[in-house]
């Protein structure tokens, strides 16, 4: 093996030897610092012969052709070590090792780049094909338009040409505080990760506790203070870990307490338990615990809706007006809650997984597998895609976020979204296709810290600071002012303020170069750089260290000492004072300029210098939003900002500055000079910023937000299912059976508005029940029915099929053992039974024929992978309310042929996937899959349907011999949540029985608040092989590896099941 490897690398060894030989002839330029390390190439060495020909340098060739733009920092350090080594032999060894490393890393990077390019190209083609398919379909006339066109035999003359196409205006109404009917809205916000609390937020403690935490807390408070909003709940994870403050373990925290008579009960942080109680879990590791959070959040929302209904809605539940998820994890939570309650969902991405994934791949340092393993990026992307499937509206900060970030997702295409929106406004069918509406609502800001004196002229405080009169008191001035002004030789000059992290993307070095190379700018102003906090640059992260080191070198290169401030520390509370200082800096009227300035320029400077004041600059290469620009405007500072990203929208709204190309060094200097030198421009920018800054206030944000939500709710097909009333518990066990029977009759009988039966009829039914029981010879084996009165629900979801997709005898055996175990535990009268299956009702009834348990003994049957629900104790008819509940965004007939076509692989046969005609259903299209046929996996098929605007749920069932296409909100686990709400049974009171494998929705049934018992050996053939492709996320990213709610059994006998129930705390 070693000999083979050596032989295979001979050419590499020879190549490295050539590099080392050539290195002996290279001139002694190392010590002179003339090597172009930024491009990793050496100067071309010339021979001294008469022809003066270029000397071939293999090192130069190697680096240019192989390394090409690889990261500088590591290689630079290696070069320094090579240069510093005096021993020739050791130096050669170091150079050889360095070249070997370069070759290996460059090869790896090129392979990653090639794979990434291939993947992106393939995905781009698929997206284009999806858009073209959708556009081809929706470009056809609707049936009504066809009929209209066919009524006239004479062809219509073409319409006269028009100069302008009529604009289709939005019918959205602006939210108003003045309404005839008072509104009492209940709004739910979800922000799952990080440390969330109302006061003393630990922003920056870790990567999960940052701007998003501050944003959602302030949004909750602002919404609660908006007229018409009764209550706001901010749901987050409860953390009872010794690593963090005990306050994060409190289940409820009040964020705002409105004054009496305001018509609101305020905003609250509600902390929901999920995952290990004693651990603080980073967001990348939270994914397996999301189902548990969803169940806990659902329980809280239902209880709160009932309580609010009793208070303000005459006893009828007050369901959430909207559920708003923040970030990918909370977006997935909101999607499931929206499906369970059928209320509108809104999504805010904050930062997006696909954008981060593409950037990490371009860097070439990590492979796709490494990125996924570190950041769980594919799981995050799927969470964002699900959010797009469900969301009525996506809130963004800028247009750039829509075009360049959300545009990367399968579930959103900006061109298709616009076409669908136009069709909806014209009343034309969209043929089952949906796209979420993207709206730009900039984050709100709290301007309460801006004092009145900050917005008026005056610099008395500054004069006090820099006055030569030492007797004047300076104790009232902010300490940060002294920390900054100590850097300046002349602190009277106006300040150019830049405030950002020391990140290469913030482009501070270009700003320094622009300032250093523009002499007039240096004469007119000082430069203040607030670049985070530092103790030792060497101890900082590599990127921050490089930026700060470059800043110091540039200051030295341009001799900017006394003109640039770069303080080491500042507190968050100092930021307002930093803006105030920049706004107050103003030049003295008498100032002596350097004599080397040209006379004509000197005169202009003297005339202008008397009124100049500070400006703010954000020169970032790309700025997603630009919060600092808004903060600067609040203090009356005109701004110069990058033209890439959010500042374009901000300056369009505020009209308080100039946009620049961040790569144009001269353009940056010219823009700063223009603002500093033109009095009228500076004054206009200042006035405009202060005049329009309210557009970025929290009240304005909430007004826009609620206007858009109200508009999207008008398009949401919301249904309101009724909750079955829960009678009081019987006072004694002797009346238990009578109460159970009376409940059964009350469910079957006619209800009044309050859910109660007429008293006379109820009394008659109870008497009849007692008489029937008296004549039954005291038999106690009869099972009583009463949804809502069950103490437990046993849910059988074991998918027992043979290779042909037919039910096996193990199915009946499991039902018999589970029923027997129920009798051994609490008794059949206290336990209800639910059957979850991917089969149709007819197939389920056929499989139950030889079962010892009658079909009528089940409280509910959920068939066709969660798309249909039946109650056998009533008439065997589908639950119409449930059908209406899950029909949201159901494409119906429009997806029927498309799903079958896309499920087939290109090189497969025509009959690999055919429509299953044995059972027809309006909420489920079934397709038979030929054994060993080549079909697309669930994630691949879902991706292709998303690209075409179809939103649905896909499940392979019956041992992968059938594909079910059902509505987006239809699934077996969502059916359980529906029953939990409808019957008032907490999900923790449900026990789900599963096999070791099953349908492709098997993983969804494992996690949650319910208890799960895995019956090993009960399922021989599953469908899991068709769930995810190799590029998808891993199973451990969706299912907890260890959970106290999950247990397994080797033997499925009744006594073993009963023992497992006791281990789970069910006695």
ChimeraX attribute file (.defattr): number of C-alpha atoms within 10 A of each C-alpha:
attribute: neighborCount
match mode: 1-to-1
recipient: residues
	/A:1	6
	/A:2	7
	/A:3	8
	/A:4	8
	/A:5	9
	/A:6	12
	/A:7	12
	/A:8	11
	/A:9	12
	/A:10	11
	/A:11	11
	/A:12	14
	/A:13	15
	/A:14	11
	/A:15	16
	/A:16	21
	/A:17	14
	/A:18	14
	/A:19	21
	/A:20	19
	/A:21	15
	/A:22	16
	/A:23	15
	/A:24	11
	/A:25	11
	/A:26	16
	/A:27	11
	/A:28	10
	/A:29	11
	/A:30	15
	/A:31	10
	/A:32	7
	/A:33	9
	/A:34	11
	/A:35	14
	/A:36	10
	/A:37	14
	/A:38	12
	/A:39	15
	/A:40	20
	/A:41	17
	/A:42	19
	/A:43	13
	/A:44	13
	/A:45	15
	/A:46	14
	/A:47	12
	/A:48	10
	/A:49	7
	/A:50	6
	/A:51	7
	/A:52	9
	/A:53	11
	/A:54	11
	/A:55	14
	/A:56	13
	/A:57	20
	/A:58	17
	/A:59	21
	/A:60	17
	/A:61	14
	/A:62	18
	/A:63	20
	/A:64	15
	/A:65	11
	/A:66	16
	/A:67	22
	/A:68	14
	/A:69	13
	/A:70	20
	/A:71	16
	/A:72	12
	/A:73	13
	/A:74	10
	/A:75	17
	/A:76	14
	/A:77	11
	/A:78	16
	/A:79	16
	/A:80	12
	/A:81	13
	/A:82	20
	/A:83	14
	/A:84	12
	/A:85	13
	/A:86	9
	/A:87	9
	/A:88	11
	/A:89	10
	/A:90	12
	/A:91	17
	/A:92	19
	/A:93	13
	/A:94	18
	/A:95	21
	/A:96	17
	/A:97	14
	/A:98	16
	/A:99	22
	/A:100	15
	/A:101	13
	/A:102	18
	/A:103	18
	/A:104	13
	/A:105	17
	/A:106	22
	/A:107	14
	/A:108	16
	/A:109	21
	/A:110	15
	/A:111	14
	/A:112	20
	/A:113	17
	/A:114	12
	/A:115	15
	/A:116	18
	/A:117	14
	/A:118	12
	/A:119	12
	/A:120	13
	/A:121	12
	/A:122	12
	/A:123	14
	/A:124	13
	/A:125	12
	/A:126	17
	/A:127	22
	/A:128	15
	/A:129	15
	/A:130	21
	/A:131	19
	/A:132	15
	/A:133	15
	/A:134	21
	/A:135	16
	/A:136	10
	/A:137	14
	/A:138	20
	/A:139	11
	/A:140	10
	/A:141	13
	/A:142	14
	/A:143	11
	/A:144	10
	/A:145	11
	/A:146	11
	/A:147	11
	/A:148	10
	/A:149	13
	/A:150	10
	/A:151	8
	/A:152	9
	/A:153	7
	/A:154	7
	/A:155	8
	/A:156	8
	/A:157	6
	/A:158	6
	/A:159	6
	/A:160	6
	/A:161	7
	/A:162	7
	/A:163	6
	/A:164	6
	/A:165	7
	/A:166	7
	/A:167	6
	/A:168	10
	/A:169	8
	/A:170	10
	/A:171	8
	/A:172	13
	/A:173	12
	/A:174	14
	/A:175	18
	/A:176	11
	/A:177	12
	/A:178	9
	/A:179	10
	/A:180	6
	/A:181	7
	/A:182	12
	/A:183	13
	/A:184	19
	/A:185	20
	/A:186	23
	/A:187	21
	/A:188	24
	/A:189	26
	/A:190	26
	/A:191	25
	/A:192	28
	/A:193	23
	/A:194	23
	/A:195	24
	/A:196	30
	/A:197	19
	/A:198	17
	/A:199	9
	/A:200	7
	/A:201	15
	/A:202	15
	/A:203	18
	/A:204	10
	/A:205	11
	/A:206	11
	/A:207	11
	/A:208	19
	/A:209	18
	/A:210	17
	/A:211	12
	/A:212	20
	/A:213	23
	/A:214	17
	/A:215	15
	/A:216	19
	/A:217	22
	/A:218	19
	/A:219	23
	/A:220	24
	/A:221	24
	/A:222	23
	/A:223	24
	/A:224	28
	/A:225	26
	/A:226	19
	/A:227	19
	/A:228	22
	/A:229	23
	/A:230	22
	/A:231	24
	/A:232	28
	/A:233	28
	/A:234	26
	/A:235	25
	/A:236	26
	/A:237	27
	/A:238	26
	/A:239	29
	/A:240	19
	/A:241	16
	/A:242	11
	/A:243	10
	/A:244	13
	/A:245	11
	/A:246	11
	/A:247	15
	/A:248	19
	/A:249	19
	/A:250	14
	/A:251	16
	/A:252	17
	/A:253	17
	/A:254	14
	/A:255	21
	/A:256	18
	/A:257	14
	/A:258	15
	/A:259	11
	/A:260	8
	/A:261	7
	/A:262	14
	/A:263	18
	/A:264	22
	/A:265	19
	/A:266	24
	/A:267	28
	/A:268	24
	/A:269	25
	/A:270	22
	/A:271	25
	/A:272	23
	/A:273	21
	/A:274	22
	/A:275	25
	/A:276	15
	/A:277	13
	/A:278	13
	/A:279	13
	/A:280	20
	/A:281	17
	/A:282	14
	/A:283	17
	/A:284	18
	/A:285	16
	/A:286	21
	/A:287	22
	/A:288	21
	/A:289	21
	/A:290	23
	/A:291	25
	/A:292	21
	/A:293	26
	/A:294	24
	/A:295	27
	/A:296	20
	/A:297	24
	/A:298	23
	/A:299	21
	/A:300	17
	/A:301	21
	/A:302	20
	/A:303	15
	/A:304	19
	/A:305	20
	/A:306	18
	/A:307	16
	/A:308	22
	/A:309	16
	/A:310	14
	/A:311	13
	/A:312	13
	/A:313	14
	/A:314	10
	/A:315	14
	/A:316	17
	/A:317	21
	/A:318	22
	/A:319	21
	/A:320	23
	/A:321	19
	/A:322	24
	/A:323	24
	/A:324	27
	/A:325	28
	/A:326	26
	/A:327	24
	/A:328	29
	/A:329	26
	/A:330	28
	/A:331	31
	/A:332	28
	/A:333	28
	/A:334	32
	/A:335	29
	/A:336	25
	/A:337	22
	/A:338	22
	/A:339	23
	/A:340	25
	/A:341	23
	/A:342	26
	/A:343	22
	/A:344	28
	/A:345	31
	/A:346	26
	/A:347	30
	/A:348	22
	/A:349	23
	/A:350	16
	/A:351	15
	/A:352	20
	/A:353	25
	/A:354	20
	/A:355	17
	/A:356	15
	/A:357	17
	/A:358	14
	/A:359	11
	/A:360	15
	/A:361	19
	/A:362	15
	/A:363	14
	/A:364	20
	/A:365	17
	/A:366	16
	/A:367	19
	/A:368	19
	/A:369	13
	/A:370	12
	/A:371	17
	/A:372	19
	/A:373	15
	/A:374	11
	/A:375	16
	/A:376	21
	/A:377	23
	/A:378	22
	/A:379	23
	/A:380	25
	/A:381	21
	/A:382	21
	/A:383	22
	/A:384	27
	/A:385	22
	/A:386	22
	/A:387	31
	/A:388	29
	/A:389	23
	/A:390	28
	/A:391	26
	/A:392	25
	/A:393	24
	/A:394	22
	/A:395	23
	/A:396	21
	/A:397	22
	/A:398	23
	/A:399	19
	/A:400	22
	/A:401	23
	/A:402	20
	/A:403	12
	/A:404	11
	/A:405	17
	/A:406	25
	/A:407	17
	/A:408	19
	/A:409	21
	/A:410	22
	/A:411	27
	/A:412	24
	/A:413	24
	/A:414	16
	/A:415	11
	/A:416	21
	/A:417	18
	/A:418	13
	/A:419	15
	/A:420	23
	/A:421	19
	/A:422	16
	/A:423	15
	/A:424	13
	/A:425	12
	/A:426	10
	/A:427	9
	/A:428	17
	/A:429	15
	/A:430	21
	/A:431	18
	/A:432	17
	/A:433	22
	/A:434	25
	/A:435	28
	/A:436	23
	/A:437	19
	/A:438	21
	/A:439	17
	/A:440	17
	/A:441	20
	/A:442	24
	/A:443	22
	/A:444	21
	/A:445	23
	/A:446	13
	/A:447	15
	/A:448	7
	/A:449	9
	/A:450	15
	/A:451	13
	/A:452	9
	/A:453	10
	/A:454	20
	/A:455	18
	/A:456	12
	/A:457	10
	/A:458	14
	/A:459	16
	/A:460	9
	/A:461	16
	/A:462	21
	/A:463	15
	/A:464	16
	/A:465	22
	/A:466	17
	/A:467	12
	/A:468	9
	/A:469	9
	/A:470	10
	/A:471	7
	/A:472	10
	/A:473	10
	/A:474	16
	/A:475	8
	/A:476	9
	/A:477	14
	/A:478	16
	/A:479	13
	/A:480	17
	/A:481	18
	/A:482	13
	/A:483	15
	/A:484	20
	/A:485	23
	/A:486	14
	/A:487	19
	/A:488	18
	/A:489	13
	/A:490	16
	/A:491	22
	/A:492	21
	/A:493	25
	/A:494	26
	/A:495	28
	/A:496	27
	/A:497	24
	/A:498	21
	/A:499	20
	/A:500	16
	/A:501	15
	/A:502	23
	/A:503	19
	/A:504	15
	/A:505	14
	/A:506	23
	/A:507	20
	/A:508	28
	/A:509	20
	/A:510	21
	/A:511	24
	/A:512	22
	/A:513	19
	/A:514	21
	/A:515	27
	/A:516	21
	/A:517	14
	/A:518	15
	/A:519	12
	/A:520	16
	/A:521	21
	/A:522	19
	/A:523	15
	/A:524	22
	/A:525	29
	/A:526	28
	/A:527	28
	/A:528	23
	/A:529	20
	/A:530	21
	/A:531	22
	/A:532	18
	/A:533	15
	/A:534	16
	/A:535	9
	/A:536	9
	/A:537	16
	/A:538	13
	/A:539	10
	/A:540	14
	/A:541	11
	/A:542	13
	/A:543	14
	/A:544	20
	/A:545	18
	/A:546	17
	/A:547	22
	/A:548	22
	/A:549	13
	/A:550	15
	/A:551	21
	/A:552	14
	/A:553	13
	/A:554	17
	/A:555	19
	/A:556	11
	/A:557	11
	/A:558	13
	/A:559	12
	/A:560	19
	/A:561	12
	/A:562	16
	/A:563	23
	/A:564	25
	/A:565	21
	/A:566	17
	/A:567	19
	/A:568	16
	/A:569	14
	/A:570	17
	/A:571	9
	/A:572	9
	/A:573	8
	/A:574	15
	/A:575	15
	/A:576	17
	/A:577	19
	/A:578	20
	/A:579	25
	/A:580	26
	/A:581	25
	/A:582	26
	/A:583	30
	/A:584	25
	/A:585	25
	/A:586	24
	/A:587	22
	/A:588	14
	/A:589	14
	/A:590	9
	/A:591	14
	/A:592	9
	/A:593	12
	/A:594	9
	/A:595	8
	/A:596	7
	/A:597	14
	/A:598	9
	/A:599	10
	/A:600	8
	/A:601	10
	/A:602	16
	/A:603	12
	/A:604	11
	/A:605	18
	/A:606	15
	/A:607	11
	/A:608	16
	/A:609	24
	/A:610	16
	/A:611	16
	/A:612	24
	/A:613	27
	/A:614	29
	/A:615	29
	/A:616	28
	/A:617	26
	/A:618	27
	/A:619	27
	/A:620	25
	/A:621	20
	/A:622	19
	/A:623	21
	/A:624	18
	/A:625	23
	/A:626	22
	/A:627	17
	/A:628	18
	/A:629	26
	/A:630	26
	/A:631	21
	/A:632	25
	/A:633	29
	/A:634	28
	/A:635	28
	/A:636	32
	/A:637	33
	/A:638	33
	/A:639	32
	/A:640	25
	/A:641	29
	/A:642	26
	/A:643	21
	/A:644	19
	/A:645	22
	/A:646	23
	/A:647	29
	/A:648	21
	/A:649	19
	/A:650	24
	/A:651	23
	/A:652	10
	/A:653	15
	/A:654	23
	/A:655	20
	/A:656	29
	/A:657	29
	/A:658	21
	/A:659	20
	/A:660	21
	/A:661	16
	/A:662	23
	/A:663	15
	/A:664	13
	/A:665	18
	/A:666	19
	/A:667	15
	/A:668	26
	/A:669	24
	/A:670	16
	/A:671	19
	/A:672	26
	/A:673	17
	/A:674	15
	/A:675	23
	/A:676	25
	/A:677	21
	/A:678	13
	/A:679	16
	/A:680	10
	/A:681	16
	/A:682	24
	/A:683	18
	/A:684	15
	/A:685	23
	/A:686	26
	/A:687	20
	/A:688	19
	/A:689	27
	/A:690	21
	/A:691	16
	/A:692	16
	/A:693	22
	/A:694	17
	/A:695	20
	/A:696	23
	/A:697	18
	/A:698	23
	/A:699	19
	/A:700	17
	/A:701	21
	/A:702	22
	/A:703	18
	/A:704	20
	/A:705	19
	/A:706	20
	/A:707	16
	/A:708	21
	/A:709	20
	/A:710	19
	/A:711	18
	/A:712	20
	/A:713	17
	/A:714	11
	/A:715	11
	/A:716	16
	/A:717	14
	/A:718	15
	/A:719	15
	/A:720	13
	/A:721	15
	/A:722	13
	/A:723	18
	/A:724	15
	/A:725	16
	/A:726	15
	/A:727	11
	/A:728	8
	/A:729	10
	/A:730	13
	/A:731	8
	/A:732	7
	/A:733	10
	/A:734	9
	/A:735	10
	/A:736	14
	/A:737	19
	/A:738	18
	/A:739	21
	/A:740	21
	/A:741	20
	/A:742	23
	/A:743	22
	/A:744	18
	/A:745	19
	/A:746	20
	/A:747	19
	/A:748	11
	/A:749	15
	/A:750	13
	/A:751	12
	/A:752	9
	/A:753	7
	/A:754	9
	/A:755	15
	/A:756	15
	/A:757	17
	/A:758	13
	/A:759	9
	/A:760	8
	/A:761	13
	/A:762	17
	/A:763	13
	/A:764	10
	/A:765	17
	/A:766	18
	/A:767	13
	/A:768	13
	/A:769	17
	/A:770	14
	/A:771	11
	/A:772	11
	/A:773	16
	/A:774	11
	/A:775	9
	/A:776	10
	/A:777	8
	/A:778	8
	/A:779	9
	/A:780	11
	/A:781	9
	/A:782	10
	/A:783	17
	/A:784	22
	/A:785	25
	/A:786	24
	/A:787	24
	/A:788	22
	/A:789	23
	/A:790	21
	/A:791	15
	/A:792	23
	/A:793	25
	/A:794	22
	/A:795	25
	/A:796	22
	/A:797	22
	/A:798	26
	/A:799	31
	/A:800	27
	/A:801	24
	/A:802	16
	/A:803	14
	/A:804	13
	/A:805	20
	/A:806	15
	/A:807	21
	/A:808	16
	/A:809	15
	/A:810	17
	/A:811	20
	/A:812	18
	/A:813	16
	/A:814	22
	/A:815	21
	/A:816	17
	/A:817	18
	/A:818	22
	/A:819	21
	/A:820	18
	/A:821	22
	/A:822	25
	/A:823	16
	/A:824	16
	/A:825	19
	/A:826	15
	/A:827	14
	/A:828	22
	/A:829	22
	/A:830	19
	/A:831	25
	/A:832	26
	/A:833	22
	/A:834	23
	/A:835	23
	/A:836	26
	/A:837	24
	/A:838	27
	/A:839	25
	/A:840	21
	/A:841	20
	/A:842	12
	/A:843	17
	/A:844	20
	/A:845	14
	/A:846	12
	/A:847	17
	/A:848	17
	/A:849	12
	/A:850	11
	/A:851	17
	/A:852	12
	/A:853	14
	/A:854	12
	/A:855	18
	/A:856	16
	/A:857	17
	/A:858	19
	/A:859	23
	/A:860	22
	/A:861	26
	/A:862	26
	/A:863	25
	/A:864	29
	/A:865	29
	/A:866	27
	/A:867	30
	/A:868	27
	/A:869	25
	/A:870	22
	/A:871	19
	/A:872	17
	/A:873	16
	/A:874	13
	/A:875	9
	/A:876	13
	/A:877	11
	/A:878	18
	/A:879	13
	/A:880	11
	/A:881	13
	/A:882	20
	/A:883	17
	/A:884	16
	/A:885	21
	/A:886	26
	/A:887	21
	/A:888	21
	/A:889	20
	/A:890	23
	/A:891	22
	/A:892	19
	/A:893	13
	/A:894	15
	/A:895	22
	/A:896	16
	/A:897	12
	/A:898	15
	/A:899	24
	/A:900	21
	/A:901	14
	/A:902	17
	/A:903	24
	/A:904	22
	/A:905	16
	/A:906	12
	/A:907	8
	/A:908	12
	/A:909	12
	/A:910	11
	/A:911	12
	/A:912	19
	/A:913	27
	/A:914	19
	/A:915	17
	/A:916	15
	/A:917	11
	/A:918	10
	/A:919	13
	/A:920	11
	/A:921	13
	/A:922	12
	/A:923	23
	/A:924	26
	/A:925	25
	/A:926	29
	/A:927	23
	/A:928	22
	/A:929	24
	/A:930	17
	/A:931	15
	/A:932	9
	/A:933	16
	/A:934	17
	/A:935	21
	/A:936	18
	/A:937	21
	/A:938	21
	/A:939	17
	/A:940	19
	/A:941	19
	/A:942	21
	/A:943	20
	/A:944	21
	/A:945	22
	/A:946	27
	/A:947	25
	/A:948	30
	/A:949	29
	/A:950	28
	/A:951	29
	/A:952	23
	/A:953	21
	/A:954	26
	/A:955	25
	/A:956	29
	/A:957	29
	/A:958	27
	/A:959	28
	/A:960	28
	/A:961	22
	/A:962	25
	/A:963	29
	/A:964	22
	/A:965	25
	/A:966	29
	/A:967	23
	/A:968	22
	/A:969	26
	/A:970	29
	/A:971	28
	/A:972	26
	/A:973	22
	/A:974	21
	/A:975	24
	/A:976	24
	/A:977	24
	/A:978	20
	/A:979	22
	/A:980	24
	/A:981	22
	/A:982	16
	/A:983	19
	/A:984	20
	/A:985	22
	/A:986	21
	/A:987	23
	/A:988	18
	/A:989	17
	/A:990	23
	/A:991	24
	/A:992	22
	/A:993	24
	/A:994	25
	/A:995	22
	/A:996	19
	/A:997	24
	/A:998	26
	/A:999	28
	/A:1000	25
	/A:1001	22
	/A:1002	24
	/A:1003	16
	/A:1004	15
	/A:1005	20
	/A:1006	24
	/A:1007	23
	/A:1008	27
	/A:1009	22
	/A:1010	23
	/A:1011	25
	/A:1012	26
	/A:1013	23
	/A:1014	21
	/A:1015	22
	/A:1016	16
	/A:1017	14
	/A:1018	24
	/A:1019	21
	/A:1020	18
	/A:1021	20
	/A:1022	26
	/A:1023	21
	/A:1024	20
	/A:1025	14
	/A:1026	18
	/A:1027	21
	/A:1028	18
	/A:1029	14
	/A:1030	6
	/A:1031	12
	/A:1032	16
	/A:1033	21
	/A:1034	16
	/A:1035	13
	/A:1036	11
	/A:1037	19
	/A:1038	20
	/A:1039	20
	/A:1040	20
	/A:1041	10
	/A:1042	10
	/A:1043	16
	/A:1044	11
	/A:1045	18
	/A:1046	20
	/A:1047	16
	/A:1048	17
	/A:1049	17
	/A:1050	11
	/A:1051	13
	/A:1052	19
	/A:1053	17
	/A:1054	20
	/A:1055	17
	/A:1056	15
	/A:1057	25
	/A:1058	23
	/A:1059	17
	/A:1060	19
	/A:1061	20
	/A:1062	12
	/A:1063	13
	/A:1064	17
	/A:1065	10
	/A:1066	15
	/A:1067	11
